[in-house]
Amino acid sequence: MTTTASVVLATVLRCGPIARSGIARTSGLSPAAVTRTCAALAEAGLLVEVPQAVPYQGIGRPHVPVDIDTGRHVVAGLHVAHPYCTLTLLDLRGRVLVRRTIPHATPDDPHEVLTTAADELLRLHADRFPGHVPIGLGVAAGGWVDPENGVIVRHASLGWRDTEVRALLTARTGLPVRVDSHARALARAEQLFGASRGHNSLLHLFVGNVVDAAIVTGGAAHRGPRSAAGDVAHLALGDPAITCECGKRGCLEATLSDRAWAARAHRDGLIGRPYIFDLVDDAAAGSPAAAAHLAERARAVGRAAAVLFDFLDPEVLVVTELGTNRLPGCAAALRDEVVAMSRASADAVLTSSFGADVLAVAAGAVQLDVLYADPLNIRNPVWQGV
């Protein structure tokens, strides 16, 4: 449900610094409603007046602009990947202030992984931004995630099942915790902070150690009744010669995931260990063989994305994949393949807006999406001084 506060805050996010009169004109709200709402948002520490932002050149009383207040609060984020966790603090514009990765000591023990990460995240906040009050903690992961109950239902590569993330991390940190799929979180981040602002429908395909997707229609992510929407890992869009762990052939994730592609590159003698970052680093350093190998992956991702694009017909397609994020040649190969195999135009095919910060942004966006949806209904005992 859209609230007056969410409309005002979203307008300032897109257009700020902006005068209250400008918010009224842009949003269609009455000047009185804008004035009242800006006062409430300022009291909550979400907006701040910035009189120096726009030089006064007229006569009469100047219109003092307001902007998102990035000096009082932070959002904490925790992304759970196959080999490590990414810890982060973001400002309210979705900009990463600090990020850190810590490897899993015991990957098959979710309690140990999550409590270790939570303790380190609290230390990171105390060390780097002790004067900024955390609004909450966002947790993002691949696989099947149930945001309503705060549970990672299934993370195939880690072997986690029915992990009660929200309950565990709320008790550990004292913060409000939100949990969601990284594909859904990044889809909303693209709409809030990225190149897809202004688009109400979006398809996001995430290709990492987990391969999954998110569908946004009417400006909201579609979750489905079991929160399982976007599970594309076992679609038969991969190489039919490859047998998946599920027993089927041709599963998308078994063909294109970071682990699968790195293992292939290692077998082909391109890298000394099956680690996707080594392959991308070699390509970035000028290795033609590594670049060609990653371009092949980009084309394969493009063929799968083309099928999904034509099925869903979104305004834009966003692909998050390491090669296309870092290498222009891979991004071009992806775009060309999607355009050739679907109804998509070239300008409708985008790569992630967030570069090396993509996993950090995914985690923080879980909380920021909630904030921007209903900014005056955030319940944080620390924030409210209780």
N, C-alpha and C positions, 0 to 999 in steps of 0.2 A: 504494500500500500504506500503510495506517495504522500508525503506530508509536506506542509509548507516549509518546514525547516530543511527537509531533504532537497527541495527545489532550490531554496536560497543557497544552501551550501554547495550544491552541484554547480549552480551558476557561477559562484565565486571561484570554484575550482577551475572551471573552463575559462573564465574571463577576467579573473582578478589580477591585479587590484582593480576594483570597480566601485563606483559610487552607488549608494543605495538607489538613487533614481535610475541608474543604469540597470541594476538588478530588476527593478520593477518593469522597465521597458522590455528587457530581454526575456523575463520569465512570464510576464502577463499578470503577475500578482499586483495587488493594490499597493501604493506607497505606504499606507499605514501598516499593512500586514508585513511588508518588508522591514519597516523600521522596528516593529515589535520583535520580529524574528531575529533580526541582526543583534538586537540587544540581548536576547536570550542566548544566542550562539556565542556572543562575546563573553557573557557571564560564565558560560560553560568552558571557555578557553579554546573555542574552535575558530573564532574570527577575531581579527585585530584591526584597528584603524591604522592606516599608513598614510598620513597626510603628506609625507614627502614623496610619495610614489608618483604623483601626477602634478606637475607645476601648475600653480594657479595663474590663469591668464585673463580672467574675466573681471566683472564687477559684481558687487553684492557679495552675499555669503558663499564661500567656497563649498563645494561638495566633497567631503572627505571620503576617499576610497576606503574600502575594507578588503582584506585578503585573508586567506587561510592562515591561522596562527600556527607556525611551525616551531615556535620557541618554547612552548610550555609542555607539550606532551610528545610521547613516542608510542609507536605500536611495536610490540615484540613479535617475532616470527620464528617458527621452527619448521623446517622442511625435512621430511624423512625420505632419504634416497636409499638405494640398495647398499652402497658401501659406507655412507656417512650421513650425518645430519648437518644441515646448514642453519646457523643461528644468525639472527639479524635484528636490528632496530631500524625502523623507518619513521620518517616524519609524516605529517598528515597529508602531504602531497604525493605519498607513495615513493619518495626518494630514499634510497638505501643510505643510511648514515654509517653503518658498520656491519660487516658480515664476517663470519668465521665458520670454518668447517671442522668437525671432529669425527674421526672414524669410529665405527661401531666396534666396541671391544668384544661383545658377544651378540652378533646380529640376530640370533634366534631367540633372544630374551628381550621382549619389548619393554618390560619394566626397567631393566638396566639401561637400555638405550635411551628411553625417554627421561628417566630421572637424572641420568648423567647430563643429558643435553639441557634439561631445565635448570639444573644447578649452575652449569656453565653460563647459561643465558642470564641468570640473575647476577652472576659475577660480572659479565660483560656490561650490563646496565649500570651496575654500581661503579665500575671502573671508568666507563667512557661518558655516560650521560646521567650522572646521579641527580642532577637538577631537573630533569624532564620526567614527568609523571607518566607511567605506562597506562594506556587506556585498556589494554588487554593483550592477550597472546593468541595469535593465529597459528594454526598447525595445518600444514598441507602435506599430502602424500599421494602417490599413485595408487591405482587399483580401485577397489570398491570401498567408498567412504560414505558413511551415514552421518550427515551434518546435524540432523535433528537430535540424535542421541549421542553425538560426539564419539563415534566408534569407527575404527578402521575395521571393516567387515572382513576384507581379504586383501592382503598384499602378497601377491604370488611369489615374487622374487625373494622376499624375506621369510616367507612361510608364516606370516602373522595371520591370525584368525580372531575376529571378535575382540579386538583390543580396545578397552575402554579408555581412550586417550583423554577425553575431557575430564573425567572424574579424577584420573591419576594426576594430571598436570594442574588442575585447579587446586587440589590438596597440596601439591608440591610448591606451587608458586604464589598462591593467594590471589591470582589474577583470574578475571573472566576468560575462559578459553573457548574458542570456536575452532571447529575442525571441518575440513572439506577436501575434496579432490583438488590436486594441483592444476588439473586441466580446467576445471570450473573456475578456480580462483584466478588463473591467468586470463581466462576469457573476460572476466569482469575487470581485471586490472587493465586490459587493453582498452576497454570501454571508458574506464575512469581516467587513466593516466597515459594511455598509449596512442598509437596511430589510428585506432578504431573509434575514437570519440565521435559521437554523432550517429553511429550506426546502431540500429535497434536489433539487427539479427546478425549472428556471427557463428561460424564454425571454427573451433580451435582443435587442432590435432597436435598432441604432445608425443614426441618420439624420443624416449630415453631408455633407461633400463626397463621401464614400464611404457607400454604404448596405449594411450587412451585419448578420449576426445571429450569435448564439451559443446553443448548446443545452447545458444542464447537466442531467444525469440521474445519480442516485445520488451527488450531491455533487461530480461531476467533469465538466469540460467535454468534450463530444464533439468530436473533431477529424476523424475519418475517416481512412482509410488514406493519403490524400494531403494531410491537414491542410487540406482545402478545405471542410469542413462549415461551413454558415452563409452560403454565397455566394448571396445573394438579389437581387443587383443587377439581374439580367436576368430575374427572374420577371415574367411578364406581368400584373402587378397595378397598373400605372400607366396613364397616359392613352394610349389607342390612337392618338390623333392625333399623338403625339410620336414622332419617329424617333430611336432611340438611335444612338450612335457605332458600335455593333456591327452596325447595319443593320436591326435588328428594330424593331418598333413596340411601344409600351406597356411598355417596361422600367421597373421600379420606380425605379432610380437616375436614369434620364434624366428622370423626372417630379418626383421629390421631393428630390433632393440639394440641398445648400445652393446650389451654383452654378446649378442649373437653376431653383430657386425664386426666387433673387435676380434672375436674368436676366428671369424673368417679371414680377417686381415692377417692375423697371426699365423694361421695355417698357410696362407699365401706367401709368407716370408716378408711381409711389409713392415711388421713391428716385432720387437723382441719379446713382448708379453701381450696378452689379450686385454688391452686397456685403450678405450676409445680416445682418450685425451692424447695419447701418444700419436695416434694416427692423425688427429686434427692438427696437433703441433707440427708434425712433419709436413703436412700439406701447407700450413701457414708459412713454414720455413722455406718452401719452394720445391718440395718433392713432387714431381709429376705423377708418380705412381700412386702416392697417397691421395693426391687431389683427384685423380681419376677414380679411385676406389670410392671416395666419398661422394663424388658426382653421381656415380652409379646408384649409391644409396638414395641420394636426393631424388633421382628420377623414379626410383621404386616408391618412395614416399609420395611423390607427386601423382603416380598412377592410383594409389590407394585414396589419396585426398580427392582426386577427380571424381571417383565413384561416390564418395560421401557428399561432395559438393553438389553433384547433380541430383542426388537423392533428397537433400535438404533445401537446396536453393537459397543459401544465405546471401546477405549483402556482401560479406567479406569472409575470406578464409585466412586464418592465421596458423602458421606452422611453427612450432618450437622444436628445433632439432639442432644438435651441436654444430654440424657442418654448415647448415644454411645460416645459422646465427653468426658464424665467424668468417665464412669464406664466400665472397661475392660470386664466384663461379658456381658454387653449390646452390646458392639462392637463385641464380639465373636458371640453372638446370631444373630446379623444382618448379619455378614459375612456368617455364616453357612446357614442361610435361603436363602440368595441370591445364594450361590453356589449350594444348593440343588434344587432350583427352576428355574435356568437359565443356560446359557452356560458360565457364568463368572467363572474364576478361583479365588482362595482365594486371590492371590496377586493383583488382579484387583479391589478389593473392599476395599476402604479406608474410614476412617473417617476424619473429618476436621483437617487440619494441625495447626489450630490457637487457639484451646482451648477456654479459657475464653475471648480471644480478638476477637472472630470471628465476632461480629457485628461491632466492631471498624475497623477491617481489611476490611470488606465489604465496609464500607463508604470510607475509604481512597483509596481502590483499584479502585474506580470509576475514580478518578483523575490520579492515578498512571498508569492505563492501557493506558490512553491517552498520558501520558508523555513518556512511553516506546515505544509507537507506532510511535511517531513523535516528538522526544525530542527537536529539534531545531525550532519547529513551535508552541511552547507554547506562548500564548498571555496573559500576565499578566502585567498590567500597573504598579503595585507595584513592581513586580520583575524587570521590565525593568527600574525602576527609573524615570518613567514619573510622 
